[in-house]
Each structure stands twice: as C-alpha cells, then as structure tokens.
Amino acid sequence: MTGLNVATSEDISDQASRAAPPGPRLTEDDLARFPEDDILRELVDGELREWLAPGPEHGAIETDLAAELRQFVKDRRLGHVMSGEVHFRIRGDIHHVRLADVAFVVAAKYPDGRPPRKPDGTQPDFVAELISPDDPAWMVQEKVRDWLSTGLRLLWLIYPESEQVVVYHADGSAQTVEHDGVLDGGDVFPGLQLAVRTFLP
C-alpha cells in the first residue's frame, strides 16, 4: 500500500492518547447537542474526533458509488445501502460512534423493512470510506480497526488522490485495487464486479 495512509498499532495507541485532552467520556447524546455546522464529529471511547465536512469531489464519488451499489442491492433485495455520513454505534457502544460514507446492512437486520430513524446499535455488513491526503495514517487505521471489530465483512478505503481502493476483509487481510481494476463484492454482494473507474473516473 505504498503511498497510502498506513500506521502500526503502536502509532494508533500513541497518537490517539494525544488526540484530545482528558475529560468526561462523551456519548452519542452529547454529539447531538453540537451545533449544525461544517464540522463532522465521531466518538472513540468517549473522546471527540473532529474534521471539516468534505467538498464536492468527495460528495460526487460517494453518490456515484452509492448509486451503483443501491441498484445492485435493490434488484436482488439484499438489504439497504445508505450514504452521507451514516451514524453507527461501534459494537453498540454509545461512547463509540463512527460515520460511514457509504454503508450496507443486510435485510434481515431490519425486519420492519426500513432502517430506523435513529441509530439502534445495528452493525453494518459493508462500509466504504473516502480517504483524504490530509487524514493522518493513525486515524485511518483506527477507523479500520473499529469497523472490523463490529464483525464487518467488507471494507473499502477509497483514495481519490492515488486512484486506488484498499479492500479489507473480515479476517483483517487487505489488498490494493488499482484504478483500472475491478472490485469483487464477495459474499456481501454476491456476483458484483464493480470497476473502480465507475466511481473514480
């Protein structure tokens, strides 16, 4: 993964410990009390993570990917594709909240046929995250660790700058797919073969 944001577990522990000064552990209710602004916020073990809302390129890539997946999933009635910084409690913990750029949840997890209005602890089966060159490597790997800890079956880290996608599987193994490559949906999206150029033109 040359040129991509990678870090060791030691980097993550060291940097995370300095990400915010000691204070009370925040919950998802505390997140809801922040003003609506251009800041995105997550919680990691009760500590706040903040960054600026993404720009137009990010939004266009996210929309194109979600549209491709949504059509594939809808035709086969596999479940629900969601996009736009979707709020999930990591392992159901109200002190640990992540935002997914694009997520997929199998139909059986929402027996009423629709996702709930508010997060309910349901864990996603697939997540795609767009990674900016400004995202610290330790923070990217912290997200990878968190998502995989939920039982996530497939994770795509999308790097628009290098036009690559790093694919993580449930066992933690990873592979890099280049701009002219094809992404395999595995057992999450059976039969899906999605060209990277479809959403990274």
Secondary structure in CASP SS format (residue, H / E / C, confidence):
PFRMAT SS
TARGET T0000
AUTHOR 0000-0000-0000
METHOD secondary structure of the structure
MODEL  1
M C 1.00
T C 1.00
G C 1.00
L C 1.00
N C 1.00
V C 1.00
A C 1.00
T C 1.00
S H 1.00
E H 1.00
D H 1.00
I H 1.00
S H 1.00
D H 1.00
Q H 1.00
A H 1.00
S H 1.00
R C 1.00
A C 1.00
A C 1.00
P C 1.00
P C 1.00
G C 1.00
P C 1.00
R C 1.00
L C 1.00
T C 1.00
E H 1.00
D H 1.00
D H 1.00
L H 1.00
A H 1.00
R C 1.00
F C 1.00
P C 1.00
E C 1.00
D C 1.00
D C 1.00
I E 1.00
L E 1.00
R E 1.00
E E 1.00
L E 1.00
V E 1.00
D C 1.00
G C 1.00
E E 1.00
L E 1.00
R E 1.00
E E 1.00
W E 1.00
L E 1.00
A C 1.00
P C 1.00
G C 1.00
P H 1.00
E H 1.00
H H 1.00
G H 1.00
A H 1.00
I H 1.00
E H 1.00
T H 1.00
D H 1.00
L H 1.00
A H 1.00
A H 1.00
E H 1.00
L H 1.00
R H 1.00
Q H 1.00
F H 1.00
V H 1.00
K H 1.00
D H 1.00
R H 1.00
R C 1.00
L C 1.00
G E 1.00
H E 1.00
V E 1.00
M E 1.00
S E 1.00
G E 1.00
E E 1.00
V E 1.00
H E 1.00
F E 1.00
R E 1.00
I H 1.00
R H 1.00
G H 1.00
D C 1.00
I C 1.00
H C 1.00
H C 1.00
V E 1.00
R E 1.00
L E 1.00
A E 1.00
D E 1.00
V E 1.00
A E 1.00
F E 1.00
V E 1.00
V E 1.00
A H 1.00
A H 1.00
K H 1.00
Y C 1.00
P C 1.00
D C 1.00
G C 1.00
R C 1.00
P C 1.00
P C 1.00
R C 1.00
K C 1.00
P C 1.00
D C 1.00
G C 1.00
T C 1.00
Q C 1.00
P C 1.00
D C 1.00
F E 1.00
V E 1.00
A E 1.00
E E 1.00
L E 1.00
I C 1.00
S C 1.00
P C 1.00
D C 1.00
D C 1.00
P C 1.00
A H 1.00
W H 1.00
M H 1.00
V H 1.00
Q H 1.00
E H 1.00
K H 1.00
V H 1.00
R H 1.00
D H 1.00
W H 1.00
L H 1.00
S H 1.00
T C 1.00
G C 1.00
L C 1.00
R C 1.00
L E 1.00
L E 1.00
W E 1.00
L E 1.00
I E 1.00
Y E 1.00
P C 1.00
E C 1.00
S C 1.00
E C 1.00
Q E 1.00
V E 1.00
V E 1.00
V E 1.00
Y E 1.00
H E 1.00
A C 1.00
D C 1.00
G C 1.00
S C 1.00
A E 1.00
Q E 1.00
T E 1.00
V E 1.00
E C 1.00
H C 1.00
D C 1.00
G C 1.00
V E 1.00
L E 1.00
D E 1.00
G C 1.00
G C 1.00
D C 1.00
V C 1.00
F C 1.00
P C 1.00
G C 1.00
L C 1.00
Q E 1.00
L E 1.00
A E 1.00
V H 1.00
R H 1.00
T H 1.00
F C 1.00
L C 1.00
P C 1.00
END
